[in-house]
Amino acid sequence: MASRVVLYSKPGCHLCDDARWLLDGWGIAYDMIESDPRYELRVPVVEVDGRVVAEAPIDERALARALSHGGS
């Protein structure tokens, strides 16, 4: 079963753009949610199946590991 990946971001956030670029480059399907008050000061935040696996600043290698193991 495929994992649900969600990218939380906000408009004008260059770190969010970088995270989106990574996910797109890896061919990861994800939902993007802008301006969620839970993460307003922490964006970008990446969740896999409801569990936060990465937040600003995104560690590319750690994110790749989390995505390849379904967030485990």
N, C-alpha and C positions, 0 to 999 in steps of 0.2 A: 504494500500500500504506500502510495506517495505521501511524503510529508507536506504539511501546509507551511509555507514560508511567508512571513509578513514583514515588510520593511516599513517602519514608522519614520516619517520624515517631516520636514516643514519647508515651506517655500523659501527660496533664497539660501538654502543650506548647502554649501559646497561639499561638506563631508557626506551629506546625504546623496549628492550627485555622484561622489566617488563610490559609495556603497552600491548604488544602482548600477553604475558602470561595471563593478565587479560581478554582481549577480547576472547582469545581462551577458557579460563576456563569458561566463561559465555556463550559460544556457539554463539557469535556474528559473523556474516559473515561480512567481511571487505576487502577492497582493501588496499594494502600497496604500498606506493610510497616512494622510497629512494632518497635522495639528491635533494629535491625540494629547489631551492634557496630562495624562500619566507620564508621558515621555518628553514633554516639551523642552526640558533643559538637558536631556540625555541623547537626543537624536544625533545620528541615526541609531535606531535600535532594530535588530533583526531577531525575530522569534521563529522558532521551528516547533510546530505542533503546540503552540501556546507557551513555550518556554523560551525566555530570553537567552540567546546564545552569543550575542555580540552587541556592544553599544560603543558610542564614540569614546575615543578614536578606535576605529575598526582595525583589528589585527587580521590582516589578510590570511595568514596561515592558520590561525585559530578558527576563523570563520570557515575556511575550506574544510578543516577537520570536522567541525560541528555539522556542516552540511552533508559531508560524506558518510557520517554515522547517524544521520537522522536526529541530530541534536543531542545525542547521548554523550 
